[in-house]
Amino acid sequence: MPLDETDVKILKTLALDSRRSSRQIAKQCSISIGTVLSRIKRMEKEGIIKGYSALLDHEKLGYELTVVSEITVSKGRLLEVENEIARLPNVCCVYDVTGLIDAVIIAKFKNRDELGKFTKRLLSLPYMERTNTHVVLTTVKEDFRII
């Protein structure tokens, strides 16, 4: 089901602060509490809203290194390898991409030792042909709340 303007308003409000009550969302969006509740429930059921979480400052939690790893995988084994990588604890994102590489991984680490172990783990995976890891020097923006 396509989203209408009211759905988008609700999503924007939740994206900014998912701790807001239904009453606060209703007031912010100029709609009834019942409308808020029914629309949120529908969007949860449809998988548009997958869950609720806090925005964390990873650097303050000790994750000082962010890396972007490009990987190349043997033909026909990409999804298998991506699913294995997605289960690794420091991995934030796994993307299939177009171009000369097969996938991009974004991960966070507390120190170089953790990064080194991760890189060796990637290289030890069956069907892994090549990796190319970039260390992020400065994070200008990191926010997936784009609605």
C-alpha positions in Angstrom: 0.0 0.0 0.0 1.5 3.4 -0.9 2.1 5.9 1.8 0.1 9.1 1.9 1.0 12.5 3.4 -0.2 11.5 6.8 1.9 8.3 6.9 5.0 10.3 5.9 4.3 12.9 8.7 4.0 10.1 11.2 7.2 8.4 10.0 9.1 11.7 10.1 8.0 12.3 13.6 9.0 8.8 14.7 12.3 9.1 12.9 13.2 12.2 14.9 12.1 10.7 18.2 10.6 7.2 18.4 9.9 7.8 22.1 7.1 10.2 21.4 3.7 9.1 22.6 0.8 8.6 20.2 -0.8 11.7 21.7 2.4 13.8 20.9 2.5 12.4 17.4 -1.2 13.1 16.9 -0.7 16.7 18.0 2.4 17.2 15.9 0.7 15.8 12.8 -2.8 17.4 13.5 -4.6 14.0 13.4 -6.4 11.9 16.0 -4.7 9.4 18.3 -6.7 6.6 16.8 -5.4 7.5 13.3 -1.8 7.5 14.6 -2.3 4.1 16.3 -3.9 2.4 13.3 -1.4 3.8 10.8 1.6 2.8 12.9 0.2 -0.7 13.4 -0.4 -1.0 9.6 3.1 0.2 8.8 4.6 -2.2 11.3 2.5 -5.1 9.8 3.7 -4.1 6.3 7.3 -4.0 7.4 7.7 -0.3 6.7 8.5 0.2 10.4 10.9 -2.6 11.3 11.5 -1.6 14.9 12.5 1.2 17.2 16.0 2.0 18.5 18.1 4.7 20.0 20.7 6.7 18.0 24.1 6.0 19.5 27.3 7.9 19.4 29.6 5.0 18.4 32.8 7.0 19.1 31.7 7.7 22.7 31.1 3.9 23.0 34.7 3.3 22.0 34.2 2.5 18.3 36.9 4.8 16.9 37.3 3.1 13.5 34.8 3.0 10.7 35.8 1.0 7.6 34.3 0.5 4.2 35.4 -2.8 2.7 34.9 -3.7 -0.9 34.8 -7.4 -1.6 34.9 -9.6 -4.7 33.4 -13.1 -4.4 33.6 -16.2 -6.6 30.7 -16.4 -9.1 27.5 -17.7 -7.8 28.4 -17.5 -4.1 27.8 -13.8 -3.4 24.6 -14.2 -1.3 26.1 -17.0 0.7 29.2 -14.9 1.5 27.2 -11.7 2.2 24.9 -13.6 4.7 28.0 -14.9 6.5 29.5 -11.4 6.7 26.2 -9.9 7.9 26.3 -12.2 11.0 29.7 -10.8 12.1 29.3 -8.6 15.2 31.0 -5.4 14.0 29.2 -5.2 10.6 26.7 -2.4 10.2 25.8 -2.7 6.5 26.2 -5.1 3.7 25.3 -3.9 0.2 25.3 -5.6 -3.2 26.7 -3.1 -5.6 27.3 -2.6 -9.3 30.7 -2.1 -10.8 34.1 -3.8 -10.5 33.4 -5.2 -7.0 30.5 -7.4 -5.8 29.7 -5.9 -2.4 30.4 -3.2 0.1 30.6 -3.7 3.9 30.5 -1.0 6.5 31.8 -1.9 9.9 33.0 -0.3 13.2 35.9 -1.2 15.5 37.3 -0.1 18.8 40.9 -0.5 17.7 43.3 -1.7 14.9 43.6 -5.1 16.4 39.8 -5.7 16.0 40.0 -4.4 12.5 43.0 -6.7 11.7 41.1 -9.8 13.0 38.0 -8.8 11.0 40.1 -8.4 7.8 41.7 -11.8 8.3 38.3 -13.3 8.9 37.0 -11.8 5.7 40.0 -13.2 3.7 39.5 -16.6 5.2 35.9 -17.0 4.1 35.4 -19.6 1.4 34.8 -18.1 -2.1 36.3 -14.7 -1.0 38.6 -13.6 -3.9 39.6 -10.1 -2.8 39.0 -7.3 -0.3 39.9 -3.6 -0.4 39.4 -1.9 3.0 39.2 1.9 3.4 39.5 3.5 6.9 37.2 6.5 7.4 39.2 9.5 8.5 36.3 11.9 9.3 32.6 11.2 9.4 30.8 14.2 8.0 27.3 12.7 8.1 26.0 9.4 9.3 22.3 9.3 9.5 19.9 6.9 7.9 16.8 8.9 8.8 16.1 10.2 5.3 12.3 10.3 5.2 
